[in-house]
């Protein structure tokens, strides 16, 4: 919808699929779209007033804002709005961060275009992607800066990078762990610079779900640095961000009207150890465990001080190589058939199988790497649970399944694990919650089956089936 104003030539107002309003205007022959009721909108109005030889005082800016707000109520049509990546007619468009310029990746070619077919949201945090048409692609340069070894784990990371550039898919969470000096923050910053550079940079550790929502509104790729343990609410939020969910909050200047926002975005979490304790979020994670960087690692780029400058020199070639891989995946992605027993993140599996083929890996390499990686996440649950270790010790002495109530199991744990009793659940309710957390990990990795039976007159009953010992 067009809006004519006495002070400024023309605004266009649009609404997205969640009924959120945006303002579109031309400034220096560049189309700029900003969120209504945002600092970027006020800045845009001020720049347009200056361009029209008008003084951008508060009275004039507020007058224009009032007119835009009034006009926004009349807009009924909905349009798709994107942050960094967009899909249109089977092609992928990447917002380069330079005005209307975008990188178009189709099955046929890769080129910079004046983007008029898709709507990209402008933000003061948006960074520039330094893609160059005339640079030869060399994705292998990435491994100078990414301290991981192993052909299959590299395939897993490349598949994750490619998948993070798609839209309308479910995104696995990239979890990076390692001790001090392992390059966790550096790797996160490198991936952020390649995929979604912003002045927002790396976000501070997640403390609440509001931190996740704030970052999601300003970034395509979320990146949280130096995280510790996560509450259940934060883990549930990250699950929802991974697979897509609607979130409601109070509308601006309103106590009763809700503003609904749909969020579905890739995310990177790094920390000394895994903050995930719930198997639903672990099933949505790709885990990279890093070792401490050596002098040899730094010497590949001329030393620690030159690490950043060397990376920026190689970045255009890395970008070209990544986009060539994306182009190959786009060309065959729709032809990929899912094998039996596919993990739950099927969109990611399709991308990984396509990348496996384009990069000429051995057939089955991606699924093998991915399934092994999922088990790494489950192993952290066992490592961090005193109850899991106690049950493993108890089942080693069992020849047949045992059925007991929660209270009976608590007494058994007290008798047989006195040295670790302080770390054990202290009530039947706590025991039930802890058993839910470790049930899947114990079965998949140790063969110990914990079954929850119907409640009896004596309380909730549990059946413990020891692993089958092959003779």
C-alpha positions as CSV (number, residue, x, y, z in Angstrom):
1,X,0.0,0.0,0.0
2,X,1.4,3.4,-1.0
3,X,1.2,6.4,1.3
4,X,1.8,10.0,0.1
5,X,3.0,12.6,2.7
6,X,3.4,16.3,2.3
7,X,6.9,16.3,3.6
8,X,8.2,13.1,2.0
9,X,7.4,11.7,-1.5
10,X,6.4,8.2,-0.8
11,X,6.3,5.3,1.7
12,X,5.0,1.8,1.1
13,X,3.6,-0.1,4.0
14,X,3.4,-3.9,4.0
15,X,2.5,-6.6,6.5
16,X,4.1,-10.0,6.9
17,X,2.5,-13.4,7.5
18,X,2.4,-12.7,11.3
19,X,0.6,-9.3,10.7
20,X,3.7,-7.3,11.6
21,X,4.0,-4.0,9.8
22,X,7.0,-2.7,7.9
23,X,7.8,0.6,6.2
24,X,9.4,0.6,2.7
25,X,11.0,3.7,1.2
26,X,13.6,4.8,-1.4
27,X,16.7,6.5,-0.3
28,X,19.5,7.3,-2.7
29,X,18.0,4.9,-5.2
30,X,18.1,2.1,-2.6
31,X,15.0,0.4,-1.3
32,X,15.0,0.2,2.5
33,X,12.5,-1.7,4.5
34,X,12.4,-1.3,8.3
35,X,10.1,-2.5,11.1
36,X,7.3,-0.1,12.2
37,X,8.0,1.3,15.7
38,X,11.7,0.7,15.5
39,X,14.7,3.1,15.9
40,X,15.6,2.2,12.2
41,X,12.2,3.7,11.1
42,X,12.9,7.0,12.9
43,X,16.3,7.1,11.4
44,X,14.9,6.5,7.9
45,X,12.4,9.3,8.3
46,X,15.1,11.7,9.5
47,X,17.3,10.8,6.5
48,X,14.4,11.3,4.1
49,X,13.5,14.7,5.6
50,X,17.2,15.7,5.1
51,X,17.1,14.5,1.5
52,X,14.1,16.7,0.9
53,X,15.8,19.7,2.5
54,X,13.6,19.6,5.6
55,X,14.7,19.8,9.2
56,X,14.3,16.5,11.0
57,X,12.9,17.9,14.2
58,X,10.9,15.8,16.6
59,X,7.5,17.4,15.7
60,X,7.9,16.6,12.0
61,X,9.2,13.1,12.6
62,X,6.3,12.4,15.0
63,X,3.8,13.8,12.5
64,X,5.1,11.4,9.8
65,X,5.1,8.5,12.2
66,X,1.5,9.2,13.1
67,X,0.4,9.2,9.5
68,X,2.3,6.0,8.8
69,X,0.7,4.3,11.8
70,X,-2.8,5.4,10.7
71,X,-2.1,4.1,7.2
72,X,-0.9,0.7,8.5
73,X,-4.3,-0.2,9.9
74,X,-5.7,-0.1,6.3
75,X,-3.2,-2.7,5.0
76,X,-4.7,-6.1,4.6
77,X,-2.5,-8.0,2.1
78,X,0.3,-10.1,3.5
79,X,3.8,-10.6,2.1
80,X,6.8,-12.7,3.0
81,X,9.7,-10.8,4.7
82,X,13.2,-12.2,5.1
83,X,16.3,-11.3,7.1
84,X,19.4,-12.7,5.4
85,X,18.2,-15.6,3.1
86,X,15.1,-15.9,0.9
87,X,13.7,-18.5,-1.4
88,X,11.9,-17.5,-4.6
89,X,11.0,-19.7,-7.6
90,X,13.4,-22.4,-6.4
91,X,16.4,-20.0,-6.2
92,X,18.2,-18.9,-3.0
93,X,18.7,-15.1,-2.5
94,X,21.3,-13.9,0.0
95,X,21.1,-10.4,1.3
96,X,24.6,-9.0,0.8
97,X,24.0,-6.1,3.2
98,X,24.7,-3.6,0.4
99,X,21.5,-1.8,-0.5
100,X,19.4,-3.7,-3.0
101,X,22.3,-6.1,-4.0
102,X,21.8,-9.7,-3.3
103,X,23.6,-12.9,-4.3
104,X,21.3,-15.2,-6.3
105,X,22.1,-18.9,-6.2
106,X,20.3,-21.1,-8.7
107,X,20.9,-24.6,-10.0
108,X,22.5,-22.9,-13.1
109,X,24.7,-20.1,-11.7
110,X,25.7,-17.7,-8.9
111,X,25.5,-14.0,-9.5
112,X,25.0,-10.6,-7.9
113,X,21.6,-9.1,-8.7
114,X,19.5,-6.0,-8.0
115,X,17.0,-7.7,-5.8
116,X,13.4,-6.7,-6.5
117,X,11.6,-10.1,-6.2
118,X,12.0,-10.6,-2.4
119,X,11.6,-8.3,0.6
120,X,14.6,-8.1,3.0
121,X,14.4,-6.4,6.3
122,X,17.0,-3.7,7.0
123,X,18.6,-3.4,10.4
124,X,21.3,-1.2,11.7
125,X,23.0,-4.4,12.8
126,X,23.2,-5.9,9.3
127,X,26.8,-6.7,8.2
128,X,28.1,-7.0,4.6
129,X,28.9,-10.3,3.0
130,X,32.1,-9.6,0.9
131,X,31.2,-11.9,-2.0
132,X,33.1,-11.4,-5.3
133,X,32.1,-12.8,-8.6
134,X,35.6,-12.9,-10.0
135,X,37.2,-14.9,-7.1
136,X,37.8,-18.6,-7.5
137,X,36.0,-20.7,-4.9
138,X,38.2,-22.6,-2.5
139,X,36.1,-24.1,0.4
140,X,39.2,-26.0,1.6
141,X,40.6,-22.8,2.9
142,X,38.1,-23.0,5.7
143,X,40.0,-25.7,7.4
144,X,42.9,-23.4,8.0
145,X,40.7,-21.6,10.5
146,X,38.4,-24.3,11.8
147,X,40.3,-26.6,14.1
148,X,38.5,-29.9,13.5
149,X,39.9,-33.1,12.1
150,X,38.2,-36.0,10.4
151,X,36.6,-36.2,7.0
152,X,33.2,-37.2,8.3
153,X,33.0,-34.5,11.0
154,X,34.0,-31.9,8.4
155,X,31.1,-33.2,6.2
156,X,28.7,-32.8,9.1
157,X,29.8,-29.1,9.6
158,X,29.6,-28.3,5.9
159,X,26.1,-29.8,5.7
160,X,25.1,-27.7,8.7
161,X,26.5,-24.5,7.1
162,X,24.7,-25.2,3.8
163,X,21.4,-26.0,5.6
164,X,21.6,-22.8,7.7
165,X,21.3,-20.9,4.4
166,X,17.9,-22.4,3.5
167,X,14.5,-21.2,4.5
168,X,11.3,-23.1,5.4
169,X,13.3,-25.9,7.0
170,X,14.0,-27.2,10.5
171,X,17.5,-26.3,11.8
172,X,19.7,-28.4,14.0
173,X,21.5,-26.4,16.8
174,X,25.3,-26.3,16.4
175,X,26.8,-27.0,19.9
176,X,30.5,-26.2,20.2
177,X,32.3,-27.3,23.4
178,X,35.9,-27.3,24.6
179,X,38.3,-26.1,27.2
180,X,40.0,-22.7,27.4
181,X,42.2,-22.1,24.3
182,X,40.2,-24.5,22.1
183,X,38.9,-21.7,19.8
184,X,35.2,-22.0,20.6
185,X,34.5,-18.3,20.4
186,X,36.8,-17.9,17.3
187,X,35.0,-20.7,15.5
188,X,31.6,-19.3,16.3
189,X,32.7,-15.8,15.1
190,X,34.1,-17.3,11.9
191,X,30.8,-19.1,11.1
192,X,28.8,-16.0,12.0
193,X,31.0,-13.9,9.7
194,X,30.5,-16.4,6.8
195,X,26.8,-17.0,7.2
196,X,25.2,-13.9,8.8
197,X,27.6,-11.1,9.6
198,X,26.1,-8.4,11.9
199,X,27.4,-5.7,14.2
200,X,25.2,-7.5,16.8
201,X,28.1,-10.0,16.9
202,X,28.1,-12.9,19.4
203,X,25.4,-12.7,22.0
204,X,26.2,-13.0,25.7
205,X,25.3,-16.3,27.5
206,X,21.6,-17.2,27.4
207,X,20.0,-16.4,30.8
208,X,16.3,-16.4,29.8
209,X,14.0,-17.0,26.8
210,X,13.8,-13.2,26.3
211,X,17.5,-13.3,25.3
212,X,16.7,-15.8,22.6
213,X,13.8,-13.9,21.2
214,X,15.7,-10.6,21.1
215,X,18.6,-12.2,19.2
216,X,16.1,-13.9,16.8
217,X,14.5,-10.6,15.9
218,X,17.8,-9.1,14.7
219,X,19.7,-12.1,13.2
220,X,19.1,-14.9,10.9
221,X,21.8,-17.0,12.7
222,X,21.8,-16.9,16.5
223,X,25.2,-17.2,18.2
224,X,25.5,-17.3,22.0
225,X,29.0,-17.3,23.5
226,X,30.4,-18.9,26.7
227,X,27.2,-20.6,28.0
228,X,26.8,-22.5,31.2
229,X,23.8,-24.6,32.2
230,X,20.4,-24.0,30.7
231,X,17.0,-24.0,32.4
232,X,14.3,-26.2,31.1
233,X,12.5,-23.1,29.7
234,X,15.6,-22.1,27.7
235,X,16.1,-25.6,26.3
236,X,12.4,-25.8,25.3
237,X,12.7,-22.4,23.7
238,X,15.7,-23.5,21.6
239,X,13.8,-26.6,20.6
240,X,11.0,-24.3,19.4
241,X,13.4,-22.0,17.5
242,X,15.0,-25.0,15.8
243,X,11.7,-26.5,14.4
244,X,9.6,-23.3,14.3
245,X,7.0,-21.9,16.7
246,X,4.8,-18.9,17.3
247,X,5.6,-16.6,20.2
248,X,3.3,-14.0,21.7
249,X,4.2,-10.8,23.5
250,X,2.4,-7.6,24.5
251,X,1.8,-5.3,21.6
252,X,3.6,-1.9,21.7
253,X,1.6,0.7,23.8
254,X,-1.0,-2.0,24.7
255,X,-1.8,-4.1,27.8
256,X,-4.2,-6.5,26.2
257,X,-3.4,-6.9,22.5
258,X,-0.9,-9.7,21.6
259,X,1.8,-9.5,18.9
260,X,2.4,-12.9,17.4
261,X,5.8,-13.7,15.9
262,X,6.9,-16.9,14.2
263,X,10.6,-17.8,14.7
264,X,12.5,-20.6,13.1
265,X,16.2,-20.0,12.8
266,X,19.6,-21.7,13.1
267,X,21.6,-21.3,16.2
268,X,25.2,-21.8,17.6
269,X,25.7,-22.4,21.3
270,X,29.2,-22.7,22.7
271,X,30.6,-23.4,26.2
272,X,33.0,-25.4,28.2
273,X,30.5,-28.3,28.4
274,X,27.1,-29.1,27.0
275,X,24.3,-27.1,28.6
276,X,21.7,-29.6,27.3
277,X,20.1,-32.1,29.7
278,X,16.9,-32.9,27.8
279,X,16.9,-35.5,25.0
280,X,14.5,-33.6,22.8
281,X,17.0,-30.7,22.4
282,X,20.0,-33.2,22.1
283,X,18.1,-34.8,19.2
284,X,18.2,-31.4,17.5
285,X,21.9,-30.7,18.0
286,X,25.1,-31.2,16.1
287,X,28.0,-31.4,18.5
288,X,31.5,-30.3,17.8
289,X,34.0,-31.0,20.5
290,X,37.2,-29.0,20.2
291,X,40.7,-29.7,21.5
292,X,43.1,-27.0,22.7
293,X,44.8,-25.2,19.8
294,X,48.4,-25.9,19.2
295,X,51.2,-23.7,17.8
296,X,50.9,-25.7,14.6
297,X,47.2,-24.6,14.3
298,X,48.2,-21.0,14.6
299,X,51.1,-21.3,12.3
300,X,48.8,-22.2,9.4
301,X,47.7,-18.6,9.2
302,X,51.0,-16.9,10.3
303,X,50.4,-16.8,14.0
304,X,47.6,-15.8,16.4
305,X,47.8,-12.1,15.7
306,X,47.4,-12.6,11.9
307,X,44.6,-15.1,12.3
308,X,41.8,-12.6,11.7
309,X,43.4,-10.6,8.9
310,X,44.3,-13.8,7.0
311,X,40.8,-15.1,7.4
312,X,39.3,-11.9,5.9
313,X,41.7,-12.2,3.0
314,X,40.5,-15.8,2.3
315,X,36.8,-15.0,3.0
316,X,35.7,-14.2,-0.6
317,X,37.2,-17.5,-1.8
318,X,35.5,-19.4,1.1
319,X,32.2,-17.8,0.3
320,X,32.4,-18.6,-3.4
321,X,33.2,-22.3,-2.5
322,X,30.3,-22.4,0.0
323,X,27.9,-21.0,-2.6
324,X,29.1,-23.5,-5.2
325,X,28.3,-26.3,-2.7
326,X,24.9,-24.7,-2.0
327,X,24.3,-24.5,-5.8
328,X,25.1,-28.2,-6.2
329,X,22.8,-29.2,-3.2
330,X,19.9,-27.1,-4.6
331,X,20.2,-28.9,-8.0
332,X,19.8,-32.4,-6.4
333,X,18.1,-31.8,-3.1
334,X,14.6,-32.6,-4.3
335,X,15.8,-35.9,-5.8
336,X,17.2,-37.2,-2.5
337,X,15.3,-40.2,-1.0
338,X,15.3,-40.6,2.8
339,X,16.6,-44.0,4.0
340,X,14.9,-46.1,6.7
341,X,15.5,-45.1,10.3
342,X,16.2,-41.5,9.5
343,X,16.9,-39.2,12.5
344,X,14.2,-36.7,13.4
345,X,15.7,-33.7,11.7
346,X,14.8,-34.9,8.2
347,X,15.3,-31.6,6.4
348,X,18.9,-31.6,7.6
349,X,19.4,-35.2,6.6
350,X,18.3,-34.5,3.1
351,X,20.8,-31.6,2.9
352,X,23.6,-33.8,4.3
353,X,22.9,-36.6,1.9
354,X,23.0,-34.1,-1.0
355,X,26.3,-32.6,0.3
356,X,27.8,-36.1,0.7
357,X,27.1,-36.7,-3.0
358,X,28.4,-33.3,-4.2
359,X,31.6,-33.6,-2.2
360,X,32.0,-37.2,-3.4
361,X,32.1,-38.8,0.0
362,X,31.6,-42.5,0.5
363,X,27.9,-43.4,0.4
364,X,26.5,-43.5,3.9
365,X,29.3,-41.3,5.3
366,X,26.9,-38.5,6.4
367,X,24.3,-40.7,8.1
368,X,27.1,-42.6,10.0
369,X,28.7,-39.3,11.1
370,X,25.3,-37.8,12.1
371,X,24.1,-40.9,14.1
372,X,27.5,-41.1,15.9
373,X,27.2,-37.4,16.7
374,X,23.8,-37.8,18.2
375,X,25.2,-40.5,20.5
376,X,27.9,-38.0,21.6
377,X,25.1,-35.7,22.9
378,X,23.5,-38.6,24.8
379,X,26.8,-39.6,26.3
380,X,27.0,-36.2,28.0
381,X,23.7,-37.0,29.8
382,X,25.2,-40.1,31.3
383,X,28.5,-38.5,32.2
384,X,26.7,-35.7,34.1
385,X,24.3,-37.9,36.0
386,X,25.2,-39.7,39.2
387,X,21.9,-41.6,39.0
388,X,22.9,-43.0,35.6
389,X,26.3,-44.2,36.9
390,X,24.6,-45.8,39.9
391,X,22.0,-47.6,37.7
392,X,24.8,-48.9,35.4
393,X,26.6,-50.3,38.4
394,X,23.4,-51.9,39.8
395,X,22.4,-53.5,36.4
396,X,25.8,-55.1,36.2
397,X,24.8,-57.3,39.1
398,X,21.3,-58.1,37.7
399,X,20.6,-61.2,35.7
400,X,16.9,-60.7,35.4
401,X,14.6,-57.6,35.2
402,X,13.6,-56.0,38.5
403,X,10.3,-54.3,39.2
404,X,10.1,-51.9,42.1
405,X,8.4,-48.6,43.3
406,X,10.3,-45.3,43.2
407,X,10.7,-45.5,47.0
408,X,12.2,-49.0,46.8
409,X,14.6,-47.8,44.1
410,X,15.6,-44.9,46.3
411,X,16.4,-47.3,49.2
412,X,18.4,-49.6,46.8
413,X,20.4,-46.6,45.6
414,X,21.1,-45.5,49.2
415,X,22.4,-49.0,50.1
416,X,24.6,-49.5,47.1
417,X,25.9,-46.1,46.3
418,X,26.7,-44.5,49.7
419,X,29.6,-42.6,48.3
420,X,27.5,-40.8,45.7
421,X,24.2,-40.6,47.7
422,X,24.5,-36.8,48.2
423,X,24.2,-36.4,44.4
424,X,21.1,-38.7,44.1
425,X,17.5,-37.6,43.9
426,X,16.0,-37.3,47.4
427,X,12.3,-37.9,46.7
428,X,10.2,-40.2,44.4
429,X,9.2,-37.1,42.3
430,X,12.8,-36.0,41.8
431,X,13.7,-39.6,40.9
432,X,11.0,-39.7,38.3
433,X,12.2,-36.5,36.6
434,X,15.8,-37.7,36.6
435,X,14.9,-41.1,35.2
436,X,13.0,-39.3,32.3
437,X,16.2,-37.4,31.5
438,X,18.5,-40.4,31.3
439,X,16.0,-43.1,30.1
440,X,16.8,-42.7,26.3
441,X,20.6,-42.4,26.8
442,X,20.8,-45.5,29.0
443,X,18.9,-47.6,26.5
444,X,20.7,-46.4,23.4
445,X,24.3,-46.4,24.8
446,X,24.2,-49.0,27.6
447,X,21.3,-51.2,26.6
448,X,19.5,-50.6,30.0
449,X,15.8,-50.4,29.6
450,X,13.9,-48.3,32.1
451,X,10.1,-48.8,31.8
452,X,7.5,-46.8,33.7
453,X,4.6,-49.0,34.7
454,X,1.1,-48.3,36.0
455,X,0.8,-46.9,39.5
456,X,0.0,-49.5,42.2
457,X,-1.4,-48.9,45.7
458,X,2.2,-48.6,46.9
459,X,3.2,-46.0,44.4
460,X,4.6,-45.5,40.9
461,X,6.4,-48.7,39.7
462,X,9.5,-48.9,37.6
463,X,10.9,-51.9,35.7
464,X,14.6,-52.1,35.2
465,X,15.8,-54.5,32.4
466,X,19.5,-55.1,32.3
467,X,21.4,-55.2,29.0
468,X,21.4,-58.5,27.2
469,X,24.8,-60.2,27.5
470,X,25.8,-62.1,24.4
471,X,27.3,-65.4,25.2
